[in-house]
């Protein structure tokens, strides 16, 4: 009986048993040594680095003694850290920062059990050749210097196997893009985050390795607020019933990766999570029913203090084919769910993160046989005395008719989900495969399909304009100022980008 129960808990809605991925544990890396002063010196050298990108090493000094210890300030005196290298062809060299003409000194005062650290780039390491290297790190000067044990490392081509190149115009215009991605290492999976320039979305400013996992992971970056662009969350599924979350401050993990075990035997990520105005992390989940295709939509809510609740959104006969999220003008999470009965809009008040149902309304009711197959929305600002809301773009099809016709429908709803404007349906003999919908507030909107490329519809007459073909089958298309933008992961550049202007 217990075995039968276990099989049922680990089954799909139609009863098929599934393989549950094993749980993940992060792998610690680096080498350590003890200085004559009693400080423990740690360098987070890894076994693998990427060709064409600089090697960045964190040097951490921890005071394990019972007394205060003074040591050179490595942030101000970086030249006191030397990297002794042996290249793949056996040549030796030593790299260190250029010393100042006059060393003015400077010390760290480290209390017992405290740690001070600094990030250092190995000079000219972006040009290191592929292959196996050996490195010794020497920290300090004179009698207080410590040489850490030799570490072997490999320089390899980037091997991206997962990533989240999402585009958020309001944030990126101010601070540039953050793109999490996963490199398949020889042993395990390295999670990186890249930071790109605000003015040039394809120019890499910095890259940071966040952690190594022994098993695959597929990271998602939460949607953020413009005034909190550098405080975001990253999360991923771990096994069948656990979500792991990590807070990003800038381009580093703040604190530890936190495992959140859910109260269900199986959960699925339904749509992109958001960071709301109160600093809460909200992640929509689909909870499959024990039997049949039905289930429930819940929003995992974690407050800044770490309290976790699961807010009820809806109980549905099947997983909704359409699920989109965003943050409204007041900093509250908005969830749009589309199904055969229509489009529903739910709002989760940022000031009420306790376990309460979400507030929902049906923005559009299906009729005349048309069913929703795709939808997306954009936040509308206040305009002409009217409060803002949402601009929803939906693709609908007429089942059972050959050829299968389609139409695009525009809806504008207020923040409570009440419909206040709807555009005339645009009948469309387009391709069957829809890749992305790109509503753009009050401006013309775009749709993207694999077959037709990117097409723009004017807000007034709805006349379609083909903007161009997709250069990459796996590209992530998004609206950009004055046109549309495509991003995809590739090779050493990691993130490639193409911007095409909208025809005048």
Beta strands, then each sheet from edge to edge (+ up, - down):
strand 1: 31-34
strand 2: 39-43
strand 3: 48-50
strand 4: 56-63
strand 5: 69-72
strand 6: 81-86
strand 7: 92-95
strand 8: 107-110
strand 9: 115-121
strand 10: 131-139
strand 11: 146-147
strand 12: 151-156
strand 13: 160-163
strand 14: 178-184
strand 15: 189-196
strand 16: 204-213
strand 17: 220-221
strand 18: 231-238
strand 19: 242-249
strand 20: 252-261
strand 21: 268-269
strand 22: 274-275
strand 23: 281-288
strand 24: 295-302
strand 25: 308-316
strand 26: 322-327
strand 27: 333-339
strand 28: 342-348
strand 29: 359-365
strand 30: 370-380
strand 31: 389-398
strand 32: 406-414
strand 33: 419-422
strand 34: 426-428
strand 35: 434-438
strand 36: 445-449
strand 37: 453-457
strand 38: 464-468
strand 39: 476-480
strand 40: 483-490
strand 41: 494-501
sheet 1: 1+ 2- 4+ 9-
sheet 2: 3+ 12+ 10- 6+ 7-
sheet 3: 3+ 12+ 10- 11+
sheet 4: 5+ 8-
sheet 5: 13+ 14- 15+ 16-
sheet 6: 17+ 18- 19+ 20-
sheet 7: 21+ 23- 22+
sheet 8: 21+ 23- 24+ 25-
sheet 9: 26+ 27- 28+ 29-
sheet 10: 30+ 31- 32+ 33-
sheet 11: 30+ 31- 32+ 34-
sheet 12: 35+ 36- 37+ 38-
sheet 13: 39+ 40- 41+
end
